Amino acid sequence: MATRNIVLTDHQSQVVDRLVASGRYQNASEVLRTGLRMVEEAESAYTTKMNELRAAIAEGEEDVKNGKTRHFTADGFATYLSERAKGITGTKRNT
């Protein structure tokens, strides 16, 4: 295992000390490894979400390129959304 020296703020140091004192963690290294695992999971989720967003944007751009778009006035768009909402809520009530 690699050894690293890190600098913590007073608050961070107190948090580590409190977690070790609680008995949940045996030492500061365990606390920091757990924190790093949480960061790694959050970064992975962020990357997944960004990739999904990029794919959705690419799909939308492809739809525009292929002419699969609609043009609305403000009132027309409001009407379209209302009709879609009625369809969705009507479907949910029937199931």
Biopython code that builds the backbone (N, CA, C, O; Angstrom):
import numpy as np
from Bio.PDB.StructureBuilder import StructureBuilder

atoms = [
    (1, "MET", "N", (0.834, -1.185, 0.000)),
    (1, "MET", "CA", (0.000, 0.000, 0.000)),
    (1, "MET", "C", (0.872, 1.240, 0.000)),
    (1, "MET", "O", (1.907, 1.288, 0.666)),
    (2, "ALA", "N", (0.449, 2.232, -0.746)),
    (2, "ALA", "CA", (1.205, 3.485, -0.806)),
    (2, "ALA", "C", (0.955, 4.310, 0.448)),
    (2, "ALA", "O", (-0.142, 4.306, 1.009)),
    (3, "THR", "N", (1.985, 5.011, 0.871)),
    (3, "THR", "CA", (1.866, 5.917, 2.005)),
    (3, "THR", "C", (1.885, 7.335, 1.474)),
    (3, "THR", "O", (2.712, 7.682, 0.631)),
    (4, "ARG", "N", (0.968, 8.159, 1.972)),
    (4, "ARG", "CA", (0.879, 9.556, 1.555)),
    (4, "ARG", "C", (0.738, 10.427, 2.781)),
    (4, "ARG", "O", (0.137, 10.040, 3.783)),
    (5, "ASN", "N", (1.296, 11.589, 2.678)),
    (5, "ASN", "CA", (1.091, 12.593, 3.717)),
    (5, "ASN", "C", (0.041, 13.555, 3.208)),
    (5, "ASN", "O", (0.123, 14.031, 2.075)),
    (6, "ILE", "N", (-0.944, 13.842, 4.037)),
    (6, "ILE", "CA", (-1.991, 14.780, 3.641)),
    (6, "ILE", "C", (-2.147, 15.845, 4.722)),
    (6, "ILE", "O", (-1.767, 15.647, 5.876)),
    (7, "VAL", "N", (-2.706, 16.961, 4.323)),
    (7, "VAL", "CA", (-2.965, 18.040, 5.264)),
    (7, "VAL", "C", (-4.472, 18.188, 5.395)),
    (7, "VAL", "O", (-5.175, 18.351, 4.398)),
    (8, "LEU", "N", (-4.967, 18.131, 6.625)),
    (8, "LEU", "CA", (-6.382, 18.292, 6.903)),
    (8, "LEU", "C", (-6.618, 19.608, 7.623)),
    (8, "LEU", "O", (-5.754, 20.101, 8.348)),
    (9, "THR", "N", (-7.797, 20.167, 7.413)),
    (9, "THR", "CA", (-8.165, 21.337, 8.207)),
    (9, "THR", "C", (-8.439, 20.861, 9.636)),
    (9, "THR", "O", (-8.565, 19.662, 9.883)),
    (10, "ASP", "N", (-8.529, 21.792, 10.558)),
    (10, "ASP", "CA", (-8.843, 21.419, 11.945)),
    (10, "ASP", "C", (-10.180, 20.692, 12.014)),
    (10, "ASP", "O", (-10.320, 19.700, 12.729)),
    (11, "HIS", "N", (-11.154, 21.189, 11.272)),
    (11, "HIS", "CA", (-12.480, 20.560, 11.272)),
    (11, "HIS", "C", (-12.399, 19.122, 10.748)),
    (11, "HIS", "O", (-12.958, 18.208, 11.354)),
    (12, "GLN", "N", (-11.705, 18.922, 9.624)),
    (12, "GLN", "CA", (-11.577, 17.584, 9.056)),
    (12, "GLN", "C", (-10.882, 16.640, 10.024)),
    (12, "GLN", "O", (-11.272, 15.481, 10.160)),
    (13, "SER", "N", (-9.874, 17.129, 10.682)),
    (13, "SER", "CA", (-9.150, 16.321, 11.663)),
    (13, "SER", "C", (-10.071, 15.924, 12.820)),
    (13, "SER", "O", (-10.017, 14.795, 13.308)),
    (14, "GLN", "N", (-10.911, 16.858, 13.249)),
    (14, "GLN", "CA", (-11.859, 16.562, 14.331)),
    (14, "GLN", "C", (-12.878, 15.510, 13.891)),
    (14, "GLN", "O", (-13.251, 14.630, 14.666)),
    (15, "VAL", "N", (-13.315, 15.611, 12.658)),
    (15, "VAL", "CA", (-14.260, 14.624, 12.137)),
    (15, "VAL", "C", (-13.621, 13.235, 12.141)),
    (15, "VAL", "O", (-14.237, 12.266, 12.585)),
    (16, "VAL", "N", (-12.397, 13.140, 11.650)),
    (16, "VAL", "CA", (-11.691, 11.853, 11.629)),
    (16, "VAL", "C", (-11.546, 11.327, 13.051)),
    (16, "VAL", "O", (-11.835, 10.160, 13.317)),
    (17, "ASP", "N", (-11.099, 12.184, 13.962)),
    (17, "ASP", "CA", (-10.916, 11.762, 15.353)),
    (17, "ASP", "C", (-12.230, 11.278, 15.968)),
    (17, "ASP", "O", (-12.254, 10.275, 16.681)),
    (18, "ARG", "N", (-13.318, 11.990, 15.691)),
    (18, "ARG", "CA", (-14.621, 11.620, 16.239)),
    (18, "ARG", "C", (-15.077, 10.268, 15.686)),
    (18, "ARG", "O", (-15.622, 9.451, 16.429)),
    (19, "LEU", "N", (-14.860, 10.024, 14.394)),
    (19, "LEU", "CA", (-15.262, 8.754, 13.799)),
    (19, "LEU", "C", (-14.440, 7.586, 14.355)),
    (19, "LEU", "O", (-14.979, 6.505, 14.593)),
    (20, "VAL", "N", (-13.172, 7.799, 14.555)),
    (20, "VAL", "CA", (-12.327, 6.745, 15.137)),
    (20, "VAL", "C", (-12.745, 6.498, 16.584)),
    (20, "VAL", "O", (-12.841, 5.350, 17.020)),
    (21, "ALA", "N", (-12.992, 7.568, 17.320)),
    (21, "ALA", "CA", (-13.394, 7.434, 18.729)),
    (21, "ALA", "C", (-14.735, 6.720, 18.865)),
    (21, "ALA", "O", (-14.991, 6.077, 19.884)),
    (22, "SER", "N", (-15.590, 6.824, 17.855)),
    (22, "SER", "CA", (-16.899, 6.166, 17.917)),
    (22, "SER", "C", (-16.771, 4.650, 17.849)),
    (22, "SER", "O", (-17.703, 3.924, 18.193)),
    (23, "GLY", "N", (-15.610, 4.178, 17.402)),
    (23, "GLY", "CA", (-15.395, 2.747, 17.293)),
    (23, "GLY", "C", (-15.803, 2.179, 15.939)),
    (23, "GLY", "O", (-15.558, 1.007, 15.654)),
    (24, "ARG", "N", (-16.409, 2.987, 15.128)),
    (24, "ARG", "CA", (-16.844, 2.513, 13.813)),
    (24, "ARG", "C", (-15.651, 2.259, 12.898)),
    (24, "ARG", "O", (-15.693, 1.372, 12.046)),
    (25, "TYR", "N", (-14.595, 3.032, 13.077)),
    (25, "TYR", "CA", (-13.367, 2.886, 12.290)),
    (25, "TYR", "C", (-12.219, 2.640, 13.254)),
    (25, "TYR", "O", (-12.203, 3.172, 14.364)),
    (26, "GLN", "N", (-11.262, 1.833, 12.824)),
    (26, "GLN", "CA", (-10.132, 1.520, 13.697)),
    (26, "GLN", "C", (-9.083, 2.616, 13.702)),
    (26, "GLN", "O", (-8.387, 2.808, 14.699)),
    (27, "ASN", "N", (-8.963, 3.345, 12.583)),
    (27, "ASN", "CA", (-7.944, 4.391, 12.514)),
    (27, "ASN", "C", (-8.292, 5.407, 11.424)),
    (27, "ASN", "O", (-9.262, 5.243, 10.685)),
    (28, "ALA", "N", (-7.481, 6.451, 11.347)),
    (28, "ALA", "CA", (-7.720, 7.527, 10.388)),
    (28, "ALA", "C", (-7.652, 7.020, 8.950)),
    (28, "ALA", "O", (-8.397, 7.495, 8.094)),
    (29, "SER", "N", (-6.778, 6.074, 8.678)),
    (29, "SER", "CA", (-6.662, 5.539, 7.317)),
    (29, "SER", "C", (-7.970, 4.911, 6.851)),
    (29, "SER", "O", (-8.369, 5.084, 5.700)),
    (30, "GLU", "N", (-8.637, 4.181, 7.743)),
    (30, "GLU", "CA", (-9.928, 3.586, 7.381)),
    (30, "GLU", "C", (-10.948, 4.661, 7.046)),
    (30, "GLU", "O", (-11.698, 4.534, 6.078)),
    (31, "VAL", "N", (-10.976, 5.719, 7.846)),
    (31, "VAL", "CA", (-11.919, 6.817, 7.594)),
    (31, "VAL", "C", (-11.651, 7.419, 6.217)),
    (31, "VAL", "O", (-12.578, 7.618, 5.432)),
    (32, "LEU", "N", (-10.401, 7.703, 5.929)),
    (32, "LEU", "CA", (-10.061, 8.340, 4.656)),
    (32, "LEU", "C", (-10.298, 7.411, 3.471)),
    (32, "LEU", "O", (-10.737, 7.870, 2.417)),
    (33, "ARG", "N", (-10.022, 6.127, 3.618)),
    (33, "ARG", "CA", (-10.294, 5.185, 2.527)),
    (33, "ARG", "C", (-11.794, 5.114, 2.240)),
    (33, "ARG", "O", (-12.215, 5.056, 1.085)),
    (34, "THR", "N", (-12.588, 5.120, 3.307)),
    (34, "THR", "CA", (-14.046, 5.113, 3.124)),
    (34, "THR", "C", (-14.493, 6.372, 2.394)),
    (34, "THR", "O", (-15.323, 6.306, 1.487)),
    (35, "GLY", "N", (-13.949, 7.509, 2.785)),
    (35, "GLY", "CA", (-14.277, 8.766, 2.111)),
    (35, "GLY", "C", (-13.883, 8.742, 0.648)),
    (35, "GLY", "O", (-14.633, 9.216, -0.204)),
    (36, "LEU", "N", (-12.726, 8.201, 0.350)),
    (36, "LEU", "CA", (-12.274, 8.115, -1.042)),
    (36, "LEU", "C", (-13.146, 7.179, -1.863)),
    (36, "LEU", "O", (-13.399, 7.439, -3.039)),
    (37, "ARG", "N", (-13.612, 6.082, -1.249)),
    (37, "ARG", "CA", (-14.534, 5.185, -1.957)),
    (37, "ARG", "C", (-15.827, 5.918, -2.297)),
    (37, "ARG", "O", (-16.388, 5.740, -3.379)),
    (38, "MET", "N", (-16.294, 6.747, -1.360)),
    (38, "MET", "CA", (-17.515, 7.518, -1.612)),
    (38, "MET", "C", (-17.300, 8.515, -2.749)),
    (38, "MET", "O", (-18.180, 8.691, -3.592)),
    (39, "VAL", "N", (-16.148, 9.161, -2.779)),
    (39, "VAL", "CA", (-15.826, 10.091, -3.866)),
    (39, "VAL", "C", (-15.764, 9.329, -5.183)),
    (39, "VAL", "O", (-16.283, 9.795, -6.198)),
    (40, "GLU", "N", (-15.139, 8.175, -5.170)),
    (40, "GLU", "CA", (-15.025, 7.362, -6.384)),
    (40, "GLU", "C", (-16.410, 6.969, -6.911)),
    (40, "GLU", "O", (-16.655, 7.029, -8.116)),
    (41, "GLU", "N", (-17.318, 6.568, -6.008)),
    (41, "GLU", "CA", (-18.672, 6.209, -6.415)),
    (41, "GLU", "C", (-19.403, 7.427, -6.991)),
    (41, "GLU", "O", (-20.095, 7.315, -8.003)),
    (42, "ALA", "N", (-19.248, 8.578, -6.353)),
    (42, "ALA", "CA", (-19.897, 9.797, -6.833)),
    (42, "ALA", "C", (-19.357, 10.187, -8.203)),
    (42, "ALA", "O", (-20.123, 10.592, -9.077)),
    (43, "GLU", "N", (-18.062, 10.072, -8.395)),
    (43, "GLU", "CA", (-17.453, 10.396, -9.692)),
    (43, "GLU", "C", (-17.928, 9.444, -10.774)),
    (43, "GLU", "O", (-18.171, 9.855, -11.909)),
    (44, "SER", "N", (-18.061, 8.177, -10.426)),
    (44, "SER", "CA", (-18.547, 7.189, -11.385)),
    (44, "SER", "C", (-19.991, 7.499, -11.782)),
    (44, "SER", "O", (-20.341, 7.439, -12.961)),
    (45, "ALA", "N", (-20.821, 7.828, -10.801)),
    (45, "ALA", "CA", (-22.218, 8.185, -11.080)),
    (45, "ALA", "C", (-22.282, 9.440, -11.944)),
    (45, "ALA", "O", (-23.098, 9.519, -12.863)),
    (46, "TYR", "N", (-21.426, 10.422, -11.657)),
    (46, "TYR", "CA", (-21.387, 11.651, -12.440)),
    (46, "TYR", "C", (-20.996, 11.350, -13.884)),
    (46, "TYR", "O", (-21.611, 11.868, -14.815)),
    (47, "THR", "N", (-19.983, 10.520, -14.070)),
    (47, "THR", "CA", (-19.529, 10.160, -15.413)),
    (47, "THR", "C", (-20.640, 9.449, -16.179)),
    (47, "THR", "O", (-20.874, 9.740, -17.352)),
    (48, "THR", "N", (-21.323, 8.516, -15.515)),
    (48, "THR", "CA", (-22.438, 7.801, -16.147)),
    (48, "THR", "C", (-23.529, 8.782, -16.559)),
    (48, "THR", "O", (-24.039, 8.718, -17.678)),
    (49, "LYS", "N", (-23.885, 9.687, -15.654)),
    (49, "LYS", "CA", (-24.935, 10.664, -15.940)),
    (49, "LYS", "C", (-24.546, 11.575, -17.101)),
    (49, "LYS", "O", (-25.377, 11.880, -17.957)),
    (50, "MET", "N", (-23.291, 12.009, -17.133)),
    (50, "MET", "CA", (-22.830, 12.869, -18.215)),
    (50, "MET", "C", (-22.827, 12.122, -19.546)),
    (50, "MET", "O", (-23.187, 12.697, -20.572)),
    (51, "ASN", "N", (-22.430, 10.862, -19.546)),
    (51, "ASN", "CA", (-22.454, 10.067, -20.778)),
    (51, "ASN", "C", (-23.883, 9.885, -21.288)),
    (51, "ASN", "O", (-24.133, 9.952, -22.491)),
    (52, "GLU", "N", (-24.822, 9.655, -20.359)),
    (52, "GLU", "CA", (-26.224, 9.530, -20.751)),
    (52, "GLU", "C", (-26.738, 10.851, -21.319)),
    (52, "GLU", "O", (-27.490, 10.855, -22.294)),
    (53, "LEU", "N", (-26.343, 11.958, -20.724)),
    (53, "LEU", "CA", (-26.754, 13.273, -21.209)),
    (53, "LEU", "C", (-26.185, 13.534, -22.596)),
    (53, "LEU", "O", (-26.894, 14.023, -23.476)),
    (54, "ARG", "N", (-24.909, 13.211, -22.797)),
    (54, "ARG", "CA", (-24.299, 13.387, -24.118)),
    (54, "ARG", "C", (-25.012, 12.545, -25.167)),
    (54, "ARG", "O", (-25.225, 12.999, -26.291)),
    (55, "ALA", "N", (-25.382, 11.314, -24.800)),
    (55, "ALA", "CA", (-26.097, 10.440, -25.734)),
    (55, "ALA", "C", (-27.469, 11.017, -26.065)),
    (55, "ALA", "O", (-27.900, 10.958, -27.216)),
    (56, "ALA", "N", (-28.158, 11.572, -25.075)),
    (56, "ALA", "CA", (-29.471, 12.174, -25.313)),
    (56, "ALA", "C", (-29.345, 13.401, -26.207)),
    (56, "ALA", "O", (-30.187, 13.624, -27.077)),
    (57, "ILE", "N", (-28.302, 14.194, -25.999)),
    (57, "ILE", "CA", (-28.071, 15.368, -26.846)),
    (57, "ILE", "C", (-27.792, 14.926, -28.285)),
    (57, "ILE", "O", (-28.324, 15.500, -29.235)),
    (58, "ALA", "N", (-26.956, 13.905, -28.430)),
    (58, "ALA", "CA", (-26.645, 13.399, -29.775)),
    (58, "ALA", "C", (-27.910, 12.881, -30.458)),
    (58, "ALA", "O", (-28.105, 13.098, -31.654)),
    (59, "GLU", "N", (-28.759, 12.205, -29.706)),
    (59, "GLU", "CA", (-30.018, 11.695, -30.266)),
    (59, "GLU", "C", (-30.907, 12.863, -30.688)),
    (59, "GLU", "O", (-31.522, 12.825, -31.753)),
    (60, "GLY", "N", (-30.974, 13.888, -29.862)),
    (60, "GLY", "CA", (-31.761, 15.068, -30.213)),
    (60, "GLY", "C", (-31.214, 15.768, -31.438)),
    (60, "GLY", "O", (-31.976, 16.195, -32.306)),
    (61, "GLU", "N", (-29.909, 15.887, -31.513)),
    (61, "GLU", "CA", (-29.290, 16.512, -32.688)),
    (61, "GLU", "C", (-29.575, 15.704, -33.951)),
    (61, "GLU", "O", (-29.814, 16.269, -35.018)),
    (62, "GLU", "N", (-29.549, 14.391, -33.823)),
    (62, "GLU", "CA", (-29.847, 13.516, -34.961)),
    (62, "GLU", "C", (-31.304, 13.690, -35.395)),
    (62, "GLU", "O", (-31.605, 13.714, -36.588)),
    (63, "ASP", "N", (-32.203, 13.810, -34.416)),
    (63, "ASP", "CA", (-33.615, 14.046, -34.740)),
    (63, "ASP", "C", (-33.787, 15.368, -35.491)),
    (63, "ASP", "O", (-34.543, 15.440, -36.460)),
    (64, "VAL", "N", (-33.088, 16.407, -35.047)),
    (64, "VAL", "CA", (-33.166, 17.701, -35.732)),
    (64, "VAL", "C", (-32.646, 17.564, -37.155)),
    (64, "VAL", "O", (-33.249, 18.066, -38.104)),
    (65, "LYS", "N", (-31.523, 16.880, -37.288)),
    (65, "LYS", "CA", (-30.906, 16.679, -38.605)),
    (65, "LYS", "C", (-31.849, 15.926, -39.545)),
    (65, "LYS", "O", (-31.881, 16.198, -40.745)),
    (66, "ASN", "N", (-32.617, 14.977, -38.995)),
    (66, "ASN", "CA", (-33.532, 14.172, -39.803)),
    (66, "ASN", "C", (-34.927, 14.790, -39.920)),
    (66, "ASN", "O", (-35.841, 14.167, -40.460)),
    (67, "GLY", "N", (-35.086, 15.999, -39.421)),
    (67, "GLY", "CA", (-36.368, 16.682, -39.541)),
    (67, "GLY", "C", (-37.442, 16.202, -38.593)),
    (67, "GLY", "O", (-38.622, 16.485, -38.800)),
    (68, "LYS", "N", (-37.060, 15.486, -37.565)),
    (68, "LYS", "CA", (-38.034, 14.985, -36.587)),
    (68, "LYS", "C", (-38.253, 16.031, -35.495)),
    (68, "LYS", "O", (-37.983, 15.789, -34.319)),
    (69, "THR", "N", (-38.743, 17.182, -35.904)),
    (69, "THR", "CA", (-38.977, 18.264, -34.957)),
    (69, "THR", "C", (-40.354, 18.852, -35.177)),
    (69, "THR", "O", (-40.970, 18.652, -36.224)),
    (70, "ARG", "N", (-40.825, 19.569, -34.191)),
    (70, "ARG", "CA", (-42.079, 20.305, -34.298)),
    (70, "ARG", "C", (-41.807, 21.742, -33.921)),
    (70, "ARG", "O", (-40.944, 22.029, -33.090)),
    (71, "HIS", "N", (-42.542, 22.634, -34.532)),
    (71, "HIS", "CA", (-42.435, 24.050, -34.204)),
    (71, "HIS", "C", (-43.733, 24.469, -33.520)),
    (71, "HIS", "O", (-44.822, 24.151, -33.997)),
    (72, "PHE", "N", (-43.616, 25.175, -32.413)),
    (72, "PHE", "CA", (-44.764, 25.589, -31.637)),
    (72, "PHE", "C", (-44.732, 27.090, -31.388)),
    (72, "PHE", "O", (-43.668, 27.705, -31.316)),
    (73, "THR", "N", (-45.905, 27.655, -31.259)),
    (73, "THR", "CA", (-46.019, 28.978, -30.644)),
    (73, "THR", "C", (-46.050, 28.720, -29.142)),
    (73, "THR", "O", (-46.158, 27.569, -28.719)),
    (74, "ALA", "N", (-45.958, 29.754, -28.344)),
    (74, "ALA", "CA", (-46.001, 29.569, -26.893)),
    (74, "ALA", "C", (-47.318, 28.917, -26.478)),
    (74, "ALA", "O", (-47.323, 27.983, -25.676)),
    (75, "ASP", "N", (-48.424, 29.403, -27.016)),
    (75, "ASP", "CA", (-49.724, 28.822, -26.680)),
    (75, "ASP", "C", (-49.845, 27.392, -27.193)),
    (75, "ASP", "O", (-50.383, 26.519, -26.511)),
    (76, "GLY", "N", (-49.348, 27.168, -28.380)),
    (76, "GLY", "CA", (-49.390, 25.831, -28.951)),
    (76, "GLY", "C", (-48.587, 24.835, -28.136)),
    (76, "GLY", "O", (-48.987, 23.680, -27.984)),
    (77, "PHE", "N", (-47.452, 25.281, -27.610)),
    (77, "PHE", "CA", (-46.623, 24.404, -26.788)),
    (77, "PHE", "C", (-47.320, 24.096, -25.473)),
    (77, "PHE", "O", (-47.284, 22.958, -25.005)),
    (78, "ALA", "N", (-47.951, 25.092, -24.875)),
    (78, "ALA", "CA", (-48.694, 24.888, -23.628)),
    (78, "ALA", "C", (-49.821, 23.883, -23.856)),
    (78, "ALA", "O", (-50.050, 23.004, -23.025)),
    (79, "THR", "N", (-50.515, 24.012, -24.965)),
    (79, "THR", "CA", (-51.595, 23.070, -25.295)),
    (79, "THR", "C", (-51.036, 21.664, -25.494)),
    (79, "THR", "O", (-51.597, 20.690, -24.991)),
    (80, "TYR", "N", (-49.943, 21.563, -26.221)),
    (80, "TYR", "CA", (-49.290, 20.264, -26.455)),
    (80, "TYR", "C", (-48.916, 19.600, -25.129)),
    (80, "TYR", "O", (-49.182, 18.414, -24.932)),
    (81, "LEU", "N", (-48.300, 20.359, -24.223)),
    (81, "LEU", "CA", (-47.905, 19.803, -22.927)),
    (81, "LEU", "C", (-49.113, 19.378, -22.109)),
    (81, "LEU", "O", (-49.085, 18.336, -21.452)),
    (82, "SER", "N", (-50.170, 20.174, -22.144)),
    (82, "SER", "CA", (-51.393, 19.821, -21.408)),
    (82, "SER", "C", (-51.981, 18.517, -21.923)),
    (82, "SER", "O", (-52.393, 17.659, -21.143)),
    (83, "GLU", "N", (-52.015, 18.376, -23.233)),
    (83, "GLU", "CA", (-52.554, 17.147, -23.825)),
    (83, "GLU", "C", (-51.692, 15.943, -23.474)),
    (83, "GLU", "O", (-52.210, 14.867, -23.175)),
    (84, "ARG", "N", (-50.383, 16.126, -23.510)),
    (84, "ARG", "CA", (-49.474, 15.030, -23.127)),
    (84, "ARG", "C", (-49.678, 14.649, -21.666)),
    (84, "ARG", "O", (-49.711, 13.466, -21.326)),
    (85, "ALA", "N", (-49.815, 15.658, -20.800)),
    (85, "ALA", "CA", (-50.019, 15.394, -19.375)),
    (85, "ALA", "C", (-51.326, 14.644, -19.141)),
    (85, "ALA", "O", (-51.371, 13.712, -18.339)),
    (86, "LYS", "N", (-52.374, 15.041, -19.828)),
    (86, "LYS", "CA", (-53.664, 14.348, -19.698)),
    (86, "LYS", "C", (-53.530, 12.898, -20.133)),
    (86, "LYS", "O", (-54.085, 12.003, -19.495)),
    (87, "GLY", "N", (-52.806, 12.662, -21.204)),
    (87, "GLY", "CA", (-52.595, 11.305, -21.686)),
    (87, "GLY", "C", (-51.828, 10.456, -20.690)),
    (87, "GLY", "O", (-52.141, 9.284, -20.480)),
    (88, "ILE", "N", (-50.822, 11.060, -20.081)),
    (88, "ILE", "CA", (-50.004, 10.327, -19.106)),
    (88, "ILE", "C", (-50.816, 10.032, -17.849)),
    (88, "ILE", "O", (-50.837, 8.896, -17.376)),
    (89, "THR", "N", (-51.481, 11.042, -17.308)),
    (89, "THR", "CA", (-52.247, 10.839, -16.080)),
    (89, "THR", "C", (-53.438, 9.922, -16.329)),
    (89, "THR", "O", (-53.805, 9.143, -15.449)),
    (90, "GLY", "N", (-54.046, 9.998, -17.503)),
    (90, "GLY", "CA", (-55.150, 9.096, -17.831)),
    (90, "GLY", "C", (-54.690, 7.662, -17.907)),
    (90, "GLY", "O", (-55.396, 6.752, -17.473)),
    (91, "THR", "N", (-53.507, 7.457, -18.459)),
    (91, "THR", "CA", (-52.937, 6.108, -18.550)),
    (91, "THR", "C", (-52.642, 5.551, -17.171)),
    (91, "THR", "O", (-52.908, 4.379, -16.907)),
    (92, "LYS", "N", (-52.101, 6.370, -16.294)),
    (92, "LYS", "CA", (-51.772, 5.893, -14.946)),
    (92, "LYS", "C", (-53.021, 5.543, -14.159)),
    (92, "LYS", "O", (-53.001, 4.597, -13.371)),
    (93, "ARG", "N", (-54.098, 6.273, -14.350)),
    (93, "ARG", "CA", (-55.329, 5.994, -13.615)),
    (93, "ARG", "C", (-55.958, 4.675, -14.070)),
    (93, "ARG", "O", (-56.604, 3.987, -13.280)),
    (94, "ASN", "N", (-55.770, 4.333, -15.323)),
    (94, "ASN", "CA", (-56.365, 3.124, -15.864)),
    (94, "ASN", "C", (-55.598, 1.870, -15.501)),
    (94, "ASN", "O", (-56.110, 0.766, -15.684)),
    (95, "THR", "N", (-54.377, 2.011, -14.989)),
    (95, "THR", "CA", (-53.568, 0.820, -14.686)),
    (95, "THR", "C", (-53.577, 0.499, -13.230)),
    (95, "THR", "O", (-52.947, -0.471, -12.808)),
]
sb = StructureBuilder()
sb.init_structure("model")
sb.init_model(0)
sb.init_chain("A")
sb.init_seg("    ")
for serial, (resi, resn, name, xyz) in enumerate(atoms, 1):
    if name == "N":
        sb.init_residue(resn, " ", resi, " ")
    sb.init_atom(name, np.array(xyz, "f"), 0.0, 1.0, " ", f" {name:<3s}", serial, name[0])
structure = sb.get_structure()
